[in-house]
């Protein structure tokens, strides 16, 4: 009995299917990573009170003016958080992220009592630069579980203008 | 097969193949998405609307002319009607491309102003052109027509970027408002880029496959078209990133450095190790599907190509932070190693498919050259077979003819060789039962080869 000629296009097809199988594993790994950092069932309904985002005077470590959603890049700014509205037994932190996803200011993590003296969370100018980089800045108050931030319980988006 | 020798089908079919209906459906869906995108542009980007209405006058004129010719075609006799409809479609297509290009220019390059945008675009043109030249050259047996390669690149640069911008913005907006910033957020963004961008780019490859079947022979052609779409997308994305980063860092006097780094990362290092690789997988899937016998297998192959493209794109975006670049003496080395480690395996995989595809194609063509020579039709002579199977020997033969008969003889021989390859390709597809054209089409190609041979001899 003589075997028929092998269709080499089938070889191509099978090779592609092998690559696709590996790719599915990559995508599944991505989903697992997403689930690890965004674990389901973590919604507690807690709400942190972000009093506002204000112009910041670094010399006197105080805020100036009214709550704003945008700032020129030459102006420093800070968020003000009221930790007293949160339960005493949760672990939380607060962070500023710049447009590139870098952390550019934070307090915590700790319990609300431990953070009571740190109501001001200013954005730090990146080293080597004279002003903040323009873009959307995200301020989040995060609840921790098992050493990882698992839930955002307060959020503000602020634009730093070009 | 090349446009040069694309023979008119001997017996036009009374009905269009079903794939045209699929192509029309895809085109209508994409058009609706683009219309929605334009409306969103108008509503949310008020500064854009005013300027595009001014600079878009040429697009408006093209639409008016295309519509006029299209309407006039309806009243014409059938012979002229087809020609007018094609003209109208070309004008409307140009208008749509021009309009989208205007929107792209304002959205992506508005940050740093037109001068910086123009410099960035000019910097990216030679590298992108080089990339297109290379991927067209690798199709050593039968190069794809420039017009289709450029259409593919234009789709990637203009249409694909327009298709994804609002979907990605919406995804990003929802992610910012719902997810914890950090690795989970990065993974979400990577899924957004991988899925949406590869679908938008891959749509071009699928449309080419459905509409230009005669120019879409196998996996090699698919990889060429896919990579061309990727290079076009990479061009526009490079310009967008360069101008954006220039605008961000210019006040600190490092805007040029930031833009230059982006240029190197995307137009040199990432020219082939990036979008070209990702979308080449879509092309590979479609190209393999072209030669599979059943609809089920075809759909699986196309889906597999998209999955690999999405995974390759996703892995770069999601896990790039696993290889942080530190400002030290090894900075340059780290940047290159990161690209090589993260995208290198995918590029190697697409090259493996390409080499295997070229090997299969070469073997098939050699087989068909011999069969046609043995047939004694006069289209291919037995002594021509060893020359036709080798692109290098074909080129040497053309050079010899150039020396003896000048440029005219060179061009005629090039046409003859091209037609002979087309004939062998048509025979290959017919033998594999992959063509929906009548047998007369093959005979017409054969007659064309014989006619070209007579012209060369004269």
Contacts between the chains, C-beta under 8 A, distances in Angstrom:
chain1	res1	chain2	res2	distance
A	8	B	356	7.6
A	8	B	359	7.8
A	8	B	360	4.5
A	8	B	363	7.6
A	9	B	218	7.9
A	9	B	288	6.7
A	9	B	291	4.6
A	9	B	292	6.9
A	9	B	360	6.7
A	9	B	432	8.0
A	11	B	356	7.0
A	12	B	219	5.7
A	12	B	288	5.2
A	12	B	353	6.6
A	12	B	356	5.8
A	12	B	357	6.4
A	12	B	360	7.0
A	13	B	288	5.4
A	13	B	292	6.4
A	13	B	297	7.0
A	13	B	301	6.0
A	15	B	352	7.2
A	15	B	353	6.5
A	15	B	356	6.9
A	16	B	284	6.3
A	16	B	285	6.2
A	16	B	288	5.8
A	16	B	301	6.3
A	16	B	304	5.0
A	16	B	305	6.7
A	16	B	308	7.3
A	16	B	353	6.8
A	17	B	300	7.4
A	17	B	304	5.7
A	19	B	281	7.5
A	19	B	304	7.3
A	19	B	308	4.9
A	19	B	349	5.5
A	20	B	303	7.8
A	20	B	304	3.7
A	20	B	305	7.9
A	20	B	307	4.8
A	20	B	308	5.5
A	22	B	311	7.7
A	23	B	307	4.9
A	23	B	308	4.6
A	23	B	310	7.3
A	23	B	311	3.3
A	23	B	312	7.3
A	24	B	307	6.4
A	24	B	311	7.5
A	26	B	311	4.4
A	26	B	314	6.9
A	26	B	315	5.5
A	27	B	307	7.4
A	27	B	310	7.0
A	27	B	311	5.4
A	27	B	314	6.5
A	30	B	187	5.5
A	30	B	190	6.9
A	30	B	191	6.7
A	30	B	314	5.9
A	30	B	315	7.8
A	30	B	318	5.6
A	33	B	183	6.5
A	33	B	184	7.4
A	33	B	187	5.3
A	33	B	318	7.4
A	34	B	184	5.4
A	34	B	187	4.4
A	34	B	188	6.5
A	34	B	191	7.8
A	36	B	184	7.6
A	37	B	180	6.7
A	37	B	182	6.1
A	37	B	183	4.7
A	37	B	184	3.2
A	37	B	185	8.0
A	37	B	187	7.3
A	38	B	179	6.0
A	38	B	180	6.3
A	38	B	184	4.1
A	38	B	188	7.9
A	73	B	251	7.1
A	95	B	181	7.2
A	97	B	181	5.0
A	99	B	248	7.9
A	101	B	181	6.9
A	101	B	185	7.6
A	101	B	186	7.1
A	128	B	252	7.9
A	129	B	252	5.2
A	130	B	251	7.9
A	130	B	252	6.3
A	131	B	251	6.7
A	131	B	252	7.4
A	133	B	248	5.6
A	133	B	249	7.7
A	134	B	247	7.6
A	134	B	248	5.6
A	135	B	248	7.0
A	136	B	176	7.6
A	138	B	176	6.2
A	138	B	181	6.1
A	140	B	180	7.4
A	140	B	181	5.9
A	142	B	180	6.2
A	149	B	180	5.2
A	149	B	182	6.8
A	150	B	180	6.8
A	151	B	180	6.9
A	152	B	178	7.9
A	152	B	179	7.5
A	152	B	180	5.4
A	152	B	181	7.9
A	155	B	177	6.9
A	157	B	176	6.5
A	162	B	111	7.2
A	162	B	247	5.9
A	162	B	248	7.5
